[in-house]
Amino acid sequence: MSEQTSDESARKSRWWQWFSGSAEEDANEPGSDGAALGAREVTTREVWLPAKRRMISKIADFLIDHDLEVLPSTLTVAYECVTGGAPRLAQLILERTERGLPITLGWIEEQRGESTHDKNGEALAVLMGRLEDSLDEFNKTTSGARSATSEYSSALRQHVDDLEGVGRAGVVITELAALTRAMMERSIAIETELACSERRAQALQTSLEETRRLADMDHLTGLPNRRAFDHMLEREMRAAQEKGEALCVAFVDIDHFKRVNDTHGHSAGDRVLKFVGETLNRIADARCFVARHGGEEFAVIWRNHTVDKAWKKLDAAREEIAERRLINRANDTPFGKITFSGGIADVFAYADKSAALKAADEALYAAKQSGRNRILKAGEQPDPQEAKAA
């Protein structure tokens, strides 16, 4: 065992030397002699070299601490986390490390994939928002122009009638009346074209609204997705603060979901996800918002609900699911008992939204660790007897 430890230490030492350079190399670098530097102008390389070495050392520490192979993908992740280029991924890695869970290449790729999807979705949402604003402005402009053109046409028509009544008095007035009538007909044509443009813009705006709705929807369960959840939480926080109402948030995670996928296949796992999503969605109303947060995790927001009231509703859904015995229709094999665990927190009991979400997530983790198939409130300690029975 000591030889294995020694080999591991030697391997890490070699990686360290490879990334950060040896002490002898540092001593030989130009500018290592303070007196020499003082006697001549410092070069750009001498200014940046120490910073580069520190950066490489931090990247090496990251890879060694998490026992990751040296690959282009892991080097990119390490660089982004060290430099702050991926703050969300760095936070997820920190939280996972605190839980004692390993940081694997597969897990990192999954998180980066979700992050890329979120960024693309956000960019699409921003573009759609800008286009909707432009269309709204276009609608206002065309509507105003059409109204002005219609009023102009009515005025011209009245003038034409007046001119034609006097037209017999002279050729000039008759010609003026004909010219005015041509102007009136052109105005009517413009009014018709503007009306068509307005209808097309309204149809496009309707399509954009449908596209936005689809972009905020999880296509498997039909529930809102993570981006929609984030927007809804912001909106509900503002509304609850304005009205002085309570606000709670919860995270729910299906227990042993990987076992379902491994045993019955991903298609069966998708059916379980839809079943849990449908059950949770039944507690949704004007004051309760349910979303699929990602993977086998769901999120719930309650406005004007105390933690105890929200807990009772969520726990009732948990019991309903736990009492069902689902069958895999593909082969008539029972799924076994499907359960979920959850953590719930009072949003306004914390300094900000991030702290409240973290508290709910930690309560979910505590529920998992204490036996699963239970809902814990943030800060609540699980009952030892329940954990033992579970």
N, C-alpha and C positions, 0 to 999 in steps of 0.2 A: 504493500500500500504506500510506503514511504517513497519507493522508487517511482511509482506512478505520480505522486505529488511532486517529486523532484523534476520529473520529465515535464509535467504541466507547467511548473514554474519556469523551467528552462525555455519551454516553447513561448510562453508569454514574454519572457525576457528578450528572446530573439525578435518577436514581433515589435516589441518596444524599440529595440535598437534599429530595426528596419524603418520604422515610422519616424522616430525622433532623432536618430543619429547618435553616435557615441560621444562620450565626453572628450575624447581625443580630437574628434572631428570638430567639435565646438571650439576647442582651443586653437585649431588650425585655421578657423574661418577668418577672413580679413576683418579687421576691426576688433578682434578679441582682446587685443592689447590696448588698454585704456590710454596709455601714454602715446601710442602710435596714432590713435584717433584724434587725440588732442593736437597733434602736430600737423594734421592735414584735414581736408574737407571730407565729411562723412558722405559716402555714396548712398544712392537710393537702395541698393541691395542690402547694405549694412543696416539700414533703418527697418526694412520690412522682414529681414531674415528671422529675427527672434519671434516676431508675430506669427510667421509661417510655421516655425517649429512648434510653437504653443498650439496652434490650430491642429497640426498633424498629431501632436501628442493627445489632444482631446479626442480626436477621431479614433485613435488607437485605443484609448481608454474605453470609449463607447463600445467598440467591437469586442474587446476583451471582457468587459464587465458583463455583457449580454451573451457571450460565447457565440458570436456570429462569425461565419466564414467571411473571408475577404473577397467580396464579389462587387462588381460595378453597382448592383442594386443596394447592397448593404453600405457601401462607401457613400452612395448618394444620400441614403437615409441618415447615416451618421453625420454627414456634413450639414444636412438641413436641420437636424436636431441641435447640433452644436452651435450653428450660426443663427438659430432662431427663424430659419426659413420655413419650418413646419411646426408652429407652436401647438396646434391641436394634436398632432402625432406625438410630439414630445410629452405632452400632458398625459395622453393615453398610456404611453410607455411607462411614465413615472407611476401612474396609478396601478398599472398591472404589476410593476415591480414591487410596489408596496404590498400587494396582495400575495406576493410570493409566487406569481405565475411566470412561466418562461416567456421570453421574447423570441419567437421563432420567425424564420423567413416567411413562412406561409401566413402567419398572423400579420406581419408587417405589410405584405402584399395586399392582403384583404383590406386593411385599414387605408392604405394608399389608394386602392381602387375606389373605396367609398368616398374618400376625400376628393378624388378627381371627379367622381360623379356629382358630388355636392357642388364643386366649383363650376362644373359645366352647367348644372341646373341653375345655379345662382346667376351665372352669366346670361343664360337664356331668359331667366325671369327679368333681369334688368333690361335686356333688349326688348322683350315683349312689353315691358312697362313703358319704355320710351316710345315704342310704336303706337301703343294705345293712347298715350298723351298726344302724339302727333295726329292720330286719327280723330281724336276728340276735338282738337283745335280745327282740323279740316272740316269736320261736321259743322262746327259753329260758323266757320267762314262761309261754307257753301250755303248753309241755311240762311245766313244774313244776306248773302249775295242774291239768293233766289227770291227772298222777300223783297229786296230792293228792286230787282228786275221786274217782279210782278207789279209792284207799285208804279214803276216807270212805264210799263206797258199799259196799265190802266189810264195813266195820265195822257199818254200818247193817243190812245184810242179816243179819249174825249176831245183832244185837240183836233184829230183827224175828222171827227164828226162835225166839229165847229167849222173847220176849214172847207169841208165839202159843202156845207150849207151856204157858204159864201163863194164857193168855187165858180159859180156861173157869172160872177162879176168880173172875172178876168183870168186869162190863161196862166199868169204867173202864180196866182194863188192855187190854181188847180194842180200845177206841177209841184208846188210846195207840199200840197196835200198828198200827192203820190209818193214823194220822197219820204215824207213822214210815215206813211203807211208801210213802206219798205223797212224803215227803221223799227217800226213796231213789230213787224213779222220777225225780224232778226232778234229782237229782244225776247220774243216768245220762244224762239228756238234755243236761245241761250238759257232761258229759264228751264226748258225741258232737259237740256243737257246737264245743268246743275242738279236737277232733281234726280237724274239717273246716277250721277257721281255720288250724290249723298246716299242713295240706296246701296250702292256698291260699297261705300265706306262703312255703312252700318252693318252690312253682311260680313265684311272683313273683321270688324270689331267683334261681332258675335263669334266668329271662328277663333279669334285670338283669346276670347274669354274661355272657350271650350279647351283650347290648347293649354292655357294656364291651369285650368282645372285638372287636366290630365297630367301636367307636369308636377302637380302637387299631390298626385294620387299614387298609392302603391298598387300596382296592377294585379298582384296576386290576391290580396285580401279586399281590395276596393276601399281600404281605409286611407286617410291622409298619410303622407310619408313624413320623413324626418324634417325636411325643409318646411313643410306646411305646419308641423308641430312647433318649430322654432318661431315662425311668424305668429301663430295663434297664441303662444305663451306670452310673447311681447304685447300683443293686443289685449289679452285678458289681464295681464298685470296692470296696464294703464287703466282699463275699465274698472278693475277691482279697487285700485288706489283712489280713483275719482269718486267712487261710490262708498268707500270705506268698507268693502266686503272682504271676506276671507278668500284665500286662494291656496289650493293644494296641488301638488304634482306627484305622480307615482310612476315608477318603472316596474314592468312585469316581464318575467323571463320564464319560458317553458322549461320545466325540469327534464333533464336527461334527453334533450331533443336530438343530440347527436346519435344516441342509441336508436331512436326511431328511424332516422335516416339510414344508419348502418344496417339495421335489421330489415326494414321494409322498403327502403329506396327513397329517393328524393321526391318522387311523385306523391307517395303516401305522406311524406313529411309536409309537402305543400298542402295536402288536405287537412292535416292537423293544424297547420298555421291558419288556414281559412276558418276552421271550426272555432279555434280560440279567438280569432279576430271577430267573428260573428257574435260570439257570446259576450265579449267585452263591449262590442258596439251596441248591445241592447241596453247597457246602462247609460249610454250617451243621450244627451238632450241639449236644450239650449244652454245649460250651465255645466255640461260635461262634454269633454272633447277627447276622443280616443284616436291614436295614431299608431302605425307600425314604425318603430324607431329604427329598425334594422335587424336582419337575421331573425332570431326567435324572440326578439325583445319588442315590447309594446310600451307606449307611454300614454298616460291619462292626465288630464287637467280638470280640476273642479273649481268653479267659481261660486262664491257664497256658500261654501261647504267647510265645516270645521274638519280637522284631521279625523276625529272620531266618526263623523257622519260619512266621510269619504271612505274610511277604512271599512265600515259596515257594508257599503255597496260593493266595494272591490272584493271583500271576503266572500260575499254572497255569490259573486261570479266565480270565484275560486272553487267554492263548494259545489256549484252546479257542474263545473267541468270535471272535478274529481269524482263525482258520482256517476258520470257517464262511462259506459264501456264501449269504446269504439272498435269497429271491425274494418280491417283492410279489405275493401271490396274486390280488389284484384285477385286475392287468393283466399278470402274468407278467414284470414288469420287475425286474431284479436291483437289490438295494439297494446293491450294492457292498460293500466291506470295512467291517464294523462293528467298531469298537475302543473301548476305554475307557482312561482314564488314572486313576492313583490316587496317593494319598499316605498313608503309614502312620507312626504315632508310638507310642512307648512311653509310656503314660499316666503312669506313676510317675516318669518322667524329668523331669517338669515340676511346677511349684509347685501347680497345681490343674487341675481338669477343663477349664476354659476355655482355659488355656494349651496343654494337650495337644491339644484340638480345633483350636485355631488353628495349631499346628505341623503337624498332619495336613493341614489345609486349605492351608497354604502349600506343603507338599510336593506336593500335588495341582496347585497352580498352577504350580510349577516343572516338573512333568512335562508339563503342557500347553505351557508356554513352550519347552521343550526338544525338542519334536517330537511329543508325544502318543504314545499306545499304549505306555505304560510305567508302572511302579510305582516311585515314589521313597520312600525312607525320610526321615523328618524330619531336616534338617540335611545330607542327602546332596547332593553336587553331581553333576549329570548328566554322563555320559561325552560329551565333545565329539565323538568319532567317531560315537557313536550318534545324537546330535542332527543331525550332518551327513548321515548316511545316511537318517534319517527325513525 
